[in-house]
Amino acid sequence: LARDVVWAEDGAEVGVSPRGKETMEVLRDAAASRTVAIGNGPPARGADLVTLLEDARATRGTYPLVVSRDNGGAQKSLELARFLEREKVIVLRNYPHTPRHNPVAERAIGELKEVSGLDAGVMLADEGEAARRLESAWWTLDHCRLRARLGYRTAAAADAEMPMWYNYTTRECFYTAAR
C-alpha cells in the first residue's frame, strides 16, 4: 500500500557479449511493480549489489524497509550483509531457484526479457547492447504497460500516487520490531 516498503531483487543471464556472459540484476518495488534499478554486466558480486542499492537510493530518495532476495553467490556476500545491516534494511531471504518465493523479482525478469528480447545465450554485438535493450524495456514496462492490478494504470503512474512508507512508521521502529 506504500512505495519503497519492499524491493525485490534477483538476477539472470541476458546474453553473451565479446567480454563473456552478461547478466542483469533487477530491483523492483513490490507495491507498484515499478522497476527501481537495473544493473548489467558480468555476473554480479556483493559490491555490485551495494552499488545498485546506492544508485536506487539516489533516484528514490530512500532505501526500502525490506529487500526480498535469494541466497545466490553475490547475495550472500559479507559486504552486502554489512551494508544492509548498517542501513537498517531487513532481508527477506528466499530459496534459490524457487520463483514462487520471490514472484515480484521473477516477474520483473520475465517482463524485461520478453520486451528486450534478451535471454541466456543471446549473442550480443557489443558490451553495451544488453544495457541499451534493458533500458528501453524498462521505460516501456514502467511508462507504457497498463496493469490490471493497478487499476489499469502504468507502474510509473501508480508509483507517483502512492504514499511513502515513512508516512506510517520510522525505519528504526520497523527495523527493531522486525529483528
FITOR-644308 format. One line per 10 residues: number of its first residue (from 1); their letters; for each residue x, y, z of N, C-alpha, C. Coordinates in pm, whole numbers, always signed. Layout:
NUM> a> X/Y/Z/X/Y/Z/X/Y/Z; ... $
END
This chain:
1> lardvvwaed> +80/-121/+0/+0/+0/+0/+84/+126/+0; +215/+111/+14/+305/+226/+13/+430/+189/-67; +489/+290/-128/+608/+263/-209/+733/+250/-121; +827/+178/-174/+958/+157/-111/+953/+80/+21; +846/+4/+42/+842/-85/+158/+925/-209/+127; +897/-274/+14/+969/-395/-27/+1023/-376/-168; +1154/-397/-181/+1216/-406/-312/+1256/-551/-330; +1214/-610/-440/+1253/-747/-473/+1375/-741/-564; +1474/-825/-535/+1599/-827/-613/+1626/-967/-663; +1673/-975/-787/+1719/-1102/-841/+1800/-1074/-966 $
11> gaevgvsprg> +1867/-1175/-1015/+1950/-1162/-1133/+1923/-1273/-1231; +1967/-1250/-1356/+1951/-1351/-1461/+2050/-1325/-1572; +2080/-1429/-1646/+2165/-1414/-1764/+2084/-1350/-1876; +2149/-1261/-1952/+2079/-1193/-2061/+2152/-1204/-2194; +2260/-1278/-2200/+2327/-1295/-2327/+2477/-1310/-2312; +2543/-1311/-2428/+2688/-1324/-2433/+2742/-1214/-2521; +2832/-1132/-2464/+2895/-1023/-2539/+3041/-1062/-2565; +3115/-979/-2635/+3256/-1010/-2656/+3335/-1031/-2526; +3288/-972/-2414/+3360/-991/-2287/+3317/-1117/-2213; +3211/-1184/-2262/+3163/-1306/-2198/+3018/-1297/-2155 $
21> ketmevlrda> +2984/-1376/-2055/+2847/-1383/-2005/+2801/-1247/-1952; +2680/-1206/-1995/+2619/-1081/-1947/+2500/-1115/-1859; +2487/-1046/-1749/+2375/-1068/-1659/+2306/-935/-1628; +2188/-945/-1570/+2121/-826/-1517/+2084/-855/-1373; +2086/-750/-1294/+2034/-753/-1157/+1920/-652/-1155; +1806/-691/-1100/+1687/-607/-1103/+1640/-581/-961; +1602/-457/-935/+1531/-418/-813/+1395/-367/-856; +1289/-426/-802/+1154/-380/-836/+1076/-353/-708; +1007/-240/-705/+920/-206/-592/+796/-294/-598; +767/-364/-490/+656/-459/-489/+520/-392/-497 $
31> aasrtvaign> +504/-274/-441/+372/-211/-435/+322/-169/-573; +406/-105/-652/+362/-50/-780/+417/-126/-900; +489/-234/-877/+553/-309/-987/+644/-220/-1071; +700/-118/-1011/+790/-29/-1083/+934/-75/-1063; +1009/-82/-1171/+1148/-118/-1161/+1224/+0/-1102; +1298/-26/-997/+1372/+77/-924/+1511/+96/-984; +1575/-16/-1020/+1710/-9/-1077/+1742/-139/-1149; +1829/-127/-1249/+1880/-244/-1321/+2031/-230/-1329; +2100/-336/-1295/+2244/-343/-1316/+2271/-442/-1427; +2376/-419/-1503/+2409/-508/-1614/+2559/-519/-1627 $
41> gppargadlv> +2604/-638/-1659/+2746/-662/-1680/+2779/-806/-1654; +2905/-834/-1624/+2943/-971/-1587/+2868/-1012/-1460; +2866/-1140/-1427/+2795/-1183/-1305/+2830/-1095/-1185; +2726/-1055/-1112/+2740/-959/-1002/+2814/-1018/-883; +2882/-927/-812/+2944/-958/-684/+2869/-876/-578; +2900/-899/-453/+2834/-824/-346/+2849/-674/-363; +2967/-629/-401/+2991/-485/-421/+2901/-429/-529; +2872/-508/-632/+2784/-462/-740/+2642/-442/-688; +2597/-530/-599/+2462/-516/-543/+2454/-396/-449; +2561/-370/-376/+2565/-250/-291/+2554/-126/-379 $
51> tlledaratr> +2630/-122/-488/+2624/-8/-581/+2486/+7/-640; +2421/-104/-677/+2286/-99/-732/+2189/-38/-630; +2199/-79/-505/+2113/-22/-400/+2142/+126/-377; +2269/+164/-379/+2304/+305/-362/+2252/+389/-477; +2261/+338/-599/+2208/+409/-715/+2056/+424/-705; +1989/+318/-660/+1844/+323/-643/+1805/+425/-537; +1880/+431/-430/+1852/+530/-325/+1868/+672/-378; +1970/+694/-460/+1992/+826/-517/+1872/+869/-602; +1809/+774/-668/+1691/+804/-751/+1565/+814/-668; +1545/+721/-576/+1420/+713/-499/+1420/+799/-373 $
61> gtyplvvsrd> +1538/+835/-324/+1545/+918/-205/+1548/+840/-74; +1538/+709/-82/+1537/+626/+38/+1574/+483/+1; +1611/+406/+101/+1623/+262/+84/+1488/+202/+122; +1462/+78/+80/+1337/+15/+123/+1348/-29/+269; +1235/-65/+325/+1237/-125/+459/+1283/-270/+450; +1250/-337/+338/+1279/-479/+320/+1333/-501/+179; +1435/-586/+168/+1482/-635/+38/+1455/-784/+35; +1379/-827/-65/+1350/-969/-85/+1449/-1022/-188; +1519/-1129/-153/+1622/-1182/-244/+1646/-1329/-214; +1715/-1396/-307/+1750/-1535/-282/+1889/-1542/-217 $
71> nggaqkslel> +1944/-1660/-211/+2073/-1679/-144/+2182/-1714/-245; +2179/-1648/-361/+2282/-1670/-461/+2417/-1617/-412; +2519/-1637/-492/+2655/-1601/-453/+2673/-1457/-410; +2634/-1362/-495/+2651/-1220/-462/+2563/-1180/-344; +2445/-1239/-336/+2351/-1205/-228/+2400/-1251/-92; +2490/-1348/-88/+2542/-1398/+39/+2670/-1327/+84; +2712/-1226/+11/+2839/-1162/+42/+2834/-1089/+177; +2945/-1091/+246/+2957/-1021/+373/+2943/-870/+353; +2997/-819/+243/+2987/-677/+214/+2841/-632/+204; +2759/-708/+133/+2617/-675/+119/+2546/-686/+253 $
81> arflerekvi> +2574/-792/+328/+2510/-811/+460/+2541/-695/+553; +2666/-654/+557/+2704/-541/+644/+2638/-411/+600; +2631/-392/+470/+2567/-271/+416/+2420/-265/+457; +2347/-375/+436/+2204/-377/+469/+2181/-360/+619; +2267/-420/+700/+2255/-403/+845/+2282/-257/+884; +2385/-198/+827/+2418/-58/+858/+2304/+36/+820; +2239/+8/+707/+2130/+94/+659/+1994/+55/+719; +1994/-47/+804/+1873/-95/+870/+1765/-137/+769; +1808/-222/+676/+1717/-281/+578/+1703/-429/+613; +1581/-473/+634/+1553/-613/+664/+1570/-696/+537 $
91> vlrnyphtpr> +1630/-813/+552/+1649/-904/+439/+1547/-1017/+450; +1470/-1034/+345/+1376/-1145/+335/+1439/-1244/+238; +1495/-1351/+293/+1567/-1449/+211/+1470/-1552/+155; +1491/-1584/+28/+1409/-1682/-42/+1498/-1797/-85; +1438/-1911/-111/+1515/-2023/-163/+1554/-1994/-308; +1681/-2019/-343/+1722/-2000/-484/+1644/-2095/-575; +1623/-2052/-696/+1556/-2131/-799/+1416/-2172/-757; +1352/-2091/-676/+1214/-2115/-633/+1134/-1987/-664; +1091/-1971/-790/+1028/-1846/-832/+909/-1802/-747; +834/-1897/-693/+716/-1859/-615/+753/-1789/-484 $
101> hnpvaeraig> +879/-1796/-443/+923/-1730/-320/+961/-1584/-342; +984/-1545/-466/+1019/-1405/-496/+950/-1366/-627; +817/-1373/-629/+745/-1354/-756/+761/-1215/-816; +779/-1113/-734/+793/-977/-786/+918/-966/-872; +1030/-1016/-822/+1155/-1010/-898/+1150/-1103/-1019; +1094/-1221/-1002/+1084/-1315/-1114/+998/-1258/-1226; +890/-1191/-1190/+804/-1128/-1292/+879/-1016/-1361; +955/-939/-1284/+1034/-831/-1344/+1132/-886/-1447; +1202/-993/-1410/+1299/-1054/-1501/+1228/-1105/-1626; +1118/-1175/-1607/+1044/-1227/-1722/+996/-1119/-1816 $
111> elkevsglda> +942/-1011/-1760/+895/-900/-1844/+1010/-831/-1916; +1119/-807/-1845/+1234/-742/-1907/+1291/-827/-2021; +1299/-957/-2000/+1348/-1046/-2105/+1252/-1046/-2224; +1123/-1051/-2196/+1021/-1054/-2301/+1030/-929/-2389; +1034/-813/-2327/+1032/-687/-2402/+1166/-658/-2470; +1276/-695/-2405/+1409/-666/-2461/+1456/-771/-2561; +1398/-890/-2556/+1444/-999/-2641/+1572/-1063/-2592; +1612/-1032/-2471/+1735/-1088/-2414/+1706/-1218/-2340; +1807/-1303/-2333/+1799/-1428/-2256/+1937/-1492/-2260; +1957/-1591/-2178/+2086/-1662/-2178/+2114/-1715/-2319 $
121> gvmladegea> +2235/-1698/-2364/+2274/-1749/-2494/+2254/-1655/-2611; +2182/-1544/-2591/+2164/-1446/-2699/+2301/-1383/-2728; +2339/-1382/-2853/+2468/-1323/-2892/+2451/-1171/-2906; +2531/-1096/-2832/+2524/-950/-2831/+2639/-893/-2912; +2612/-785/-2986/+2712/-727/-3075/+2827/-662/-2999; +2795/-602/-2882/+2899/-534/-2804/+2861/-535/-2658; +2950/-482/-2575/+2929/-485/-2429/+2814/-397/-2384; +2772/-300/-2463/+2665/-210/-2424/+2528/-248/-2476; +2519/-348/-2563/+2390/-381/-2623/+2286/-423/-2520; +2323/-508/-2427/+2227/-552/-2325/+2176/-433/-2244 $
131> arrlesawwt> +2265/-343/-2204/+2224/-225/-2127/+2125/-140/-2206; +2152/-118/-2334/+2061/-37/-2416/+1925/-102/-2429; +1923/-232/-2452/+1796/-303/-2467/+1719/-308/-2335; +1791/-327/-2225/+1724/-329/-2094/+1667/-192/-2058; +1741/-86/-2088/+1694/+50/-2060/+1564/+78/-2135; +1559/+41/-2261/+1439/+60/-2342/+1322/-21/-2288; +1348/-146/-2253/+1242/-232/-2197/+1192/-177/-2064; +1283/-128/-1982/+1247/-69/-1852/+1150/+46/-1872; +1182/+136/-1964/+1095/+251/-1992/+957/+203/-2039; +955/+110/-2131/+829/+59/-2184/+744/-2/-2074 $
141> ldhcrlrarl> +803/-85/-1990/+727/-152/-1885/+674/-55/-1780; +754/+43/-1741/+712/+135/-1636/+619/+246/-1684; +632/+286/-1810/+558/+403/-1858/+452/+374/-1963; +450/+254/-2019/+356/+223/-2127/+264/+105/-2097; +307/+10/-2018/+226/-110/-1993/+123/-82/-1884; -5/-95/-1920/-113/-80/-1823/-127/-210/-1746; -145/-198/-1615/-151/-316/-1529/-287/-324/-1459; -354/-437/-1479/-488/-456/-1422/-487/-440/-1271; -386/-496/-1203/-384/-490/-1057/-361/-349/-1004; -322/-257/-1092/-303/-117/-1054/-416/-29/-1107 $
151> gyrtaaaada> -532/-90/-1135/-645/-14/-1185/-623/+35/-1328; -552/-44/-1406/-518/-12/-1545/-442/+119/-1557; -351/+136/-1463/-254/+246/-1470/-118/+185/-1499; -24/+269/-1538/+112/+222/-1554/+178/+215/-1416; +289/+143/-1410/+363/+135/-1284/+411/+273/-1241; +455/+354/-1336/+503/+489/-1303/+391/+575/-1246; +272/+566/-1305/+159/+646/-1255/+116/+600/-1116; +106/+470/-1096/+67/+418/-965/+171/+453/-859; +297/+441/-894/+406/+473/-803/+401/+619/-760; +374/+707/-854/+370/+851/-824/+257/+887/-729 $
161> empmwynytt> +150/+808/-729/+34/+837/-646/+39/+769/-509; +131/+677/-490/+136/+603/-363/+203/+683/-254; +156/+666/-130/+225/+729/-18/+358/+659/+8; +446/+726/+78/+576/+669/+115/+563/+594/+248; +649/+493/+267/+644/+415/+391/+664/+501/+513; +743/+608/+502/+773/+687/+621/+655/+775/+664; +543/+768/+591/+420/+831/+640/+357/+746/+750; +402/+622/+765/+340/+528/+857/+429/+483/+972; +559/+487/+953/+650/+436/+1055/+786/+502/+1038; +875/+471/+1130/+1015/+513/+1114/+1097/+389/+1083 $
171> recfytaar> +1210/+408/+1018/+1297/+294/+987/+1340/+224/+1116; +1376/+302/+1219/+1423/+244/+1343/+1316/+158/+1410; +1192/+206/+1415/+1083/+128/+1476/+1057/+1/+1398; +1052/+12/+1266/+1026/-104/+1183/+1140/-206/+1197; +1263/-159/+1187/+1378/-247/+1193/+1385/-320/+1328; +1362/-247/+1435/+1365/-308/+1569/+1256/-413/+1584; +1135/-381/+1538/+1024/-475/+1551/+1046/-598/+1463; +1099/-578/+1344/+1119/-691/+1252/+1236/-780/+1294; +1336/-722/+1358/+1452/-801/+1403/+1415/-882/+1525 $
END
